[in-house]
Amino acid sequence: MRRGRAVQALGAAAALLVALPVLPAGAQSADDTDADAAAVVFFDDFTGPGIDRSNWTVEVTGTNFGTVNNEQQAYIDSPDVLYTVQDVEGATGALAVHPRYRPGTVAPDGRTYDFVSGRIKTQDRHDWTYGNVAVRLRLPQGSQAAGLWPAAWMLGSSIGHGTPWPASGEIDIMESVGEPFTNVSLHGPGYSGDTPLHARQYFDGLDPWDWHVYSVDWSPQGFTFFIDDRQIYTVSRAEVERYGPWVYDDPQFLLLNFALGGDYPHGVNGVSVPYHGIPQSTVDVVAAEEARYLVDWVKVEQN
């Protein structure tokens, strides 16, 4: 299963590459008044002593699912890789997803991995149909590290109840592979994997590893993606249906995870040694405990 990595075309089938100005973290736009009028139906600011298990399930590789996309990490349920931090610069509290280099880690299914990381989801706790889904986050700070793959994305809730991927539908709000751009995409029947429904956002001199709000407006008519309230990509229902069925009228749940290596990073950086999609320089960053993905808050609004 190739979960994500593709997004919608701005009125066209081809991938859209854009370089638009981005507001500083916390800045207001003219649309804030309208946004505030919507009802907040889900909010988590990670200011508690740990992950709120009434909102999130922690996934473990080798129990309820296996490795996908040839990723190189095992997901574990441990405060080593998933914890909250308070008074972090730029936020009052945040979720930290912190991968570690742990050669020889054996997952419950008996497979061995050299990296461990974290993945959480709202499945079977919270899901939504339509609305604005926003995540304020900070990508792994410091120098670029090719092959690091943090993401904020959504899956159709039917995936756990008999509907296979990609028929369940997938919305990728933010993906990064350690390059100076992020990616948005849609996956569904007929437009999965290297889907034409995707776009990259270059930051045009601004810091991609600073705090930014990544969001999507989702309606029965289509999707519009934003970074810091600046529109970066729009696709209509009719444009999606050029490639396959529209599968976005049913509930979806949210996922936050930090993968390492795999098919998408490999497709961008071409690295195969020492790991699929991960160069030695990135192994060194992870081994030095310097790769950390921070999420300030998650918010879902509906009219």
N, C-alpha and C positions, 0 to 999 in steps of 0.2 A: 504494500500500500504506500503510495507516495502522498503524504499528507501535506498538501498545500503547495507552496512554491509557485503559484501562478495567480494572476489576477486579471481583472477585467480591462478591456480596452476602452479608451476614452472615445466612445463613438466609433471605434474601428476595431477590426479583428486583430491587428498587429499589436505587439507589446508597445506600451507607451513609456518612453524614457523622458523624465521631466526633471527640471532643476528649478524649484520654486522657493521663494523666501519663506522662512519658517519663523513664527513668533517665538520669542523667548518663553521658557517655561513659566507658566503662571500668568502670561499676558492675556488680556481680554480682547475679544473681537466684537464686532458689531452684532454678531448673531447670539451673543451670550444671553441676552434678555429672552429671546425666543426659547433657547435651550433650557433656561431656568424654569420656564413655564411648563415644561414636560414633567411628568411624574417619574421620580427615581424609584425604580422597582428592585434594584439591587445595588449595594455599595459595600465595598470592603476596603479599608485604608490600612490594614495590617499593623495597627497600633497596639494590638494585644501581645501577650507574651509568647505566642506561637500561632501557627496556622489555625484558623477557625474551622474545625472539622464539621460543623454544621453547614458550612458553605462549600467546603472543598474535600475531595477524595484524593489521597496520594496514591499514585500508581506505582507498581513494582514490576519490573521486568521479570518474566518467567512465572508470573502468577496468573493475572487476568489477561495478559497480552505478551507478545514476544517482540523481538527486534524488527523494526521496519526501516526501509530506506538504506539498509546497510550502515546504519549508525553504529558508532563505536562504543557507546556508553551503556551501562545498565542503570535503569532508574531504581532508586532505593528509597525507603521511608526512613529517613534519618536526619537528625538536626545537623549532621555534618554537611548536608547538601541543601536542606530546606529549613530556614529559620527566619525570624523577624529581627529587625534592627531598629533602634529608636534614635532620633536626633541625627540621622544621617544627613550629610550636607545636601540641601535642596529639598528635604522632605522631613516631616515630623515622625514618620515611621515607614518602614518598607519591608516587603518580602524580599529575602535574598535567596536566589537559586545559585548555588556555588559548587560547580563540578570539581571533582578531585581526581588526581592521578593515583589509582590503586591497582597496580598490576596484579593479575591473578585473581581478581574478585570473581567468585562463583555465584551465579544467580540461582534462584530456586529451581529452575529447569535444568540445571547442570552446566549451562554454557558459561564460558569464562570471558571476562572483560577486563580491560586495563584502565577504564575510566568509569566513574559513577557520577550520577547527577540526579536532578529532581524534575518531576512532572506532576502537576495537580490539575484537577478538573472539577466542574460543578455538576457533572452528570448525575442524575437521579437525586439531586438536591435542588438545583435551579436550572431552568431553561426558559427560552423566550422565543417568540415569533415576532419579528419586526422590531424597530426601535433604533436607538443610537447606543452602540457599545463602544466604550472608551477605556483606554488603559494608559495611565501615566507611568512611564518606565524610563530606565537608564540602561543602555546597553553596556556590556563589559567595558569598564573604563581602562584607560591607558592606551598603549599603541595598538594598532590593528593586529588581530590574531586570526589568520585565515583558518576557516574550518569550524570556528565557534558558531553555533546555530541556535540562538535563543528565538523564541516565537511566542506570539499571542494570537490565538486562532479559535475557530468554532467548528463543531461537528453536529450533524443532525442527530437528534436524540434517538431516532429509530435505529441507529447503528448498533445499539445494544439490544435490540429487540427484533432481530431477524433481517434487517435491511443491510446489505453489505456496502462497503465503501467502493466506489464513490456515489452510488445511488442515494446515499443518505445526505449528500451535499456537504461541502466544506467551504468556510470563509476564512481566509488568512488575512488578519488585520495588520500584522507586522511579522516579518521574518528578516533576520540578518545572518550573514555568513562571514562576518569579520572583514567586510569590505565597506567602503564609504558610501553605501546606499542601503536602503531597506526595500522590501518587496511586499506587494499585496497580490492576492489572487483568489480565484474561485475554482473549485473542483466539483465536477458532477459527471453524470453519465454522458460520455462523448467528448468531454473536455477535462480530463484528468491528466495527471503526470505533467508533461510539458505542455500544459494548457495554453491556448492563445489568450485566455482571459487573465492577464496579469500585467503589472507595471512595476518599474523600479523608480524609487525616489532618491535622487542625489541631493545633497544638502548645500551645494553651491557655496562652499567656504565656511559654513557654519559647522559646529561640532556635532557629528552624528552620535557621539558618546555622551552628550549632555542629556538632561531631562527633556523629554518631549511627550506630548499626548498624541497617541495614535488611536484613531476612531473610524467607525463606519456607520453611515446611515443606511438602514435596510428597510425596504418597503416592498409591497407587492409589485411595484413598477421597476425596481432595480436597486443598485447600490451606488453610494458615493463614499469614497475614502478620503480621510483627512490626516494631516499632521499639524498639530497646534492650530486647529481651526482653518487651515489653508487647504482647499480642495486639491487633491493630487490625482484623482482617478474616478471616472464615472462610467458605469455600464448599465444599460437598460435591460429589461426582461427580454425584449425582442432580440437584442444583440446576443444574449446568452442562448436563446432558442435557435440561433443560427447553427449552433454546435451540438445541441442536445436538449433534453427536457429541462425545464425550470423546476428545481426541487427545493425551493426556498419559501414555501408557504407553511412549513411545519416547524416545530420548536427545534432550537439548537442550544447546545451547552458550550461553555467557555473552557479553554485549556491554556495553561501557562507552562512552558517547559524550556529546558536548555539541553539541546542535543550537541554532540560532538562528532564531526565528520559525517560521512554518509554521501548519498548520491548527489544531492543538491550542492553541497560545498564542493565535492569533487568535480561536478560539472562546471563550476565557476573557476576553481583554482587549479584543476588538473593534477592535484597531488595524489600520489598513490603510496608513498613511503615517507615515514614509517607506518602511517595508517591511511586508510581510504578517506581522502579529503582533509587530512591533518598533517601539516609539515612539522618537522622537529622543533622549529621555533615556537609553534603553538603548544606542543607538548611541554616545552620548558615553561611557558606562561602558566599552564594549568598546574604543573608540578610545583611551581613557586607559589601556588594558591592565589594568583592574581587575577583570575577570571571570575567575575561575579556579576550576575544579572539582577537588577533591582527593580521592583515594582512598587510604586508609591500607592496607587489606588486603582480600583476597577469600578466602573460605574455603568449601569444600564438604565436608560430612560425610555419611556414610551408615552405617547400622547394619550 
